[in-house]
Amino acid sequence: MPLSGWPRKEQFVNRVSNLNVKLFADGADRATILDLCRKPYIKGFTTNPTLMRKAGVADYESFAKDILTLVQGRPISFEVFADEFEEMERQARKIATWGSDVFVKIPVTNTRRECSTELIAKLAASNIQLNVTAILTLDQVREVSAALEGEAKACVSVFAGRVADTGCDPVPLMQEAMDIVRKYPNIELIWASPRELLNIFQADAIGCHIITVTNDILQKLTLVDKDLHDYSLDTVKMFHQDALRSGFCL
């Protein structure tokens, strides 16, 4: 019988197929992106300069245009990498020409903590689809949402995982962020930088529109609905097999 206080299998009602939150794959590895394009539950894609560097991307524009041939029909975000707002604007306008599914990622500030809202409002007024990134506070959510108000589709990307890294529960913050963006029909809220599979279901529970998920977390989707007694046994077997392979003796 199930251990007291542990969830029964039938209690796992939030199956992947029933999720309302949209799963966006976050990464820059071409082979992985190609594989994820075949998954119907992946509704969009995001990347950033750090992920591109880790993946060994050398030519930003060539990489982006190649990826766009793979992810046709689904939104994908590419980020500017300038620090001066004038150059950010030039890059943003160029990136926006790459396709109708492209969202341009603009950081909420530059490296000198100068707010990007003036540029954000200017680009939004030009009907450029934006994904404002690196947001961690509710004040930032309010300011950015007001700057994005209008007709152009936009995303407000709150790094809930980084909030959790500071020892704070991100769920209440994300709930309040949802209350803010709900006033703007053109804006969707992104739960960014998740740290575990549970974050997908937390995002879904609060009505968050999108969650960006790296491939290592997506691989854990196979564990949804897994019987916990079976998972316990798998863990015991793993420890036992690794001890045998290591040749340990006492």
N, C-alpha and C positions, 0 to 999 in steps of 0.2 A: 504494500500500500504506500501511497505517497507520504513523504515525511511531513509532519505537521508544520504548517506555515510556508511550505514550499509550493509554488504554483503548479497546478495540474496542467496537463497538456491541453485540455479543452479550454483553459483560461487564456491561452494565447490566441486571442480573437483578431489581433491586428496583423493579418497575413499581408504579404507584400502586394498581392493583387488588389487588396482592399484599401491600400493607403491613398489618402487624398493628397498628401504632400508629394511634390514632384522630386524625383531623384535626378540630380545633375552630377555627372561624373567629373571629378576634379583631377586633372593630371596633364602630362605633356608627352607621354610615351606613345608613339604612333601605333605600335602593335596592339597596345592595350586599348587605345581609342577605337581602332578598327574592330576589335573583338566586342567592345561594349556597344558599338553601333548596331550590332545584331540583337541586342537585348531590348525587347519592347518596353521594359519598365524604366529604361534610361531615357529621360525626357529632354535632356539638354547636356551641355558641356561647359566647363570653365577651365581656365588655366591662368598662370601668372608668370612673371619673369623668373621667380625662384624655382618653380616647377620646371620651366623650360631649361634653366641652367642645369638642374639635376639630371634632366633627360639628355643633356648634351646638345641641345639645339644651338646652332651657330648662326643661322640666318632667320631672323624673326619673321620677316614677311613671307619668305618661301615656305617656312613651316606652317604659318597660319593659312596660307592659300591652299596648301596641300591638305591640311586637316579639314578645311571647308568642303573639299570634294568628298570627304568621307561622311560628314555629319549633315548632309543636306536635309532640310526640312525640320531641323531642330536648332534651338537657339544655342549660341556659343559666345562666350565672353573672352575678349583679348584686352590686355591691359596696356595703357600708356606707361612709359618708363622714364619720361622727362621729369625734372624737378621744378623747372620754371613754368609758370602757368601759360605763357605765350607758346612755348614749345609743346606743352601738354595739349593745348588746343589744336595745334597743327597736326600732331600725331593722332589725336582723337578723330579729327575730320577725315584723315586719310584712312584710318582703320574702318571707319563707318562706311566707306565706299566699297569694302570688300564683299558685301552681301547683305541681303535683307534679314538674314538670321543673326547678324552680328550685333552684339552688345559691346559697347566700349566701357572698359573698367577704368574708373577714375578714383584715385585714393582720396579719402576724406580730407586729408591735409597733404602738404608737401613735407620734406624732411625738416623744414624750419617751423613746423607746426602752424603754418599759415593755412587758413581754412579755404577749401576749394569750392565753396558754395556759389561764388560769383561765376566761376567758370562753368560749374554744373548747370546753373540756371541758363547761361548763355547757350550751351550746347543743347539743352533740353528744348529751348525755344526754337532751335534750328531743326527740331524733330529728329535728333540723334538718339538712338536707344542707348541708355546708360545703365551701368551696374556700378554703383558707388560702393567702394570696398574699404576694408580695414576699419570698419566702425565698431566701437566697443562700448559706447555710452548712449543713454537715452537722449541726452542733449544733442548729440550728433545725429541721431535718428530724426529728431524734430527738425533740426536745421536743414538737413539734406532733403527730407520729404517735402518741406516747403519750397525748396529750390527746384525740385523735380515736378512740382504741380503743373499739370497741363495735359496735352494729348499724347506725347511721346511715351512709349512703353519704357518702364524703368524698374530697376531692382535696387533694394537697399540691403546690403550684405553685412550682417552683424556677425562678428567672429565669436560665436557663443563658446567655442572650444577654448579660445584664449581667455575668455572670462572665467571659465572653469579652472584654467591653469592657475589663476590667482587665488583659488580657494573659495570662490563665490559660486553659488548655484545660478546657472544661466537661465533656468526656466522662468522664474518671475520676470527677469529682464526681457526675455523674448516675448512673454505674454503682453507686457506693456508696449513693447515695440510693435506688436500686432495691432494693439488698440490705436497706435499712432498712425500706422500706414493704412489702416482700414478706411481712413477718411479720404484717401486718395485713390480713386479707381484705377489710375494708370500704373500704380506701384505694387510690386510684389516683394515680400520679405524673404530674404535668404538666411537660413541657419547655416552659417559657414564654419569651417574648421572643426567638424565633429570629431570626437575622440573615441567613440565606441558605437556599436550598432544600436544600442538603446536610444541614442540621440535621434535616430530616424523616427522612432515611435513617440518620443517626447515632442519632436517638431510636429508630427502629425496630430498629436493630442491637443496642441494649442492652436491648431488651424494655420500653422506656418505654410506659406505657399511652396517654398523650395528648400531643399537641403542639398548642399554640395558634399559629395562623398568620394573619398579616395578609394583606389582599387583594393587596398588591404582591408578596408571595412566592407566594401561590396562583396568580397569573397566570403564574408561571414553570413551573408543572407541565407546560405544553405543551412545555417543553424536554426533559423526561425522554425518554431514548433518542434524542435528536437526534444525528445523525452530526456528529462534531466537525470533520470537514473541511468539511461544509456550513456549520457554525456559524462557522468561520473565514472562509469566503467571504462570509457574511452580514455579518460585522464589517467586512471590507474594503469591501464595497459601501456600508455605512452611512457610513464615513469619506469615501468618494469622493463620495457624493451630498450629504453635508452641506457638503463643500468647494465643490461646484458651486453649491449653494443660497446659500452665503455670498458667492459672487462673488470668491473669493480669486484673486489673481494675484501672480506674482513676476517 
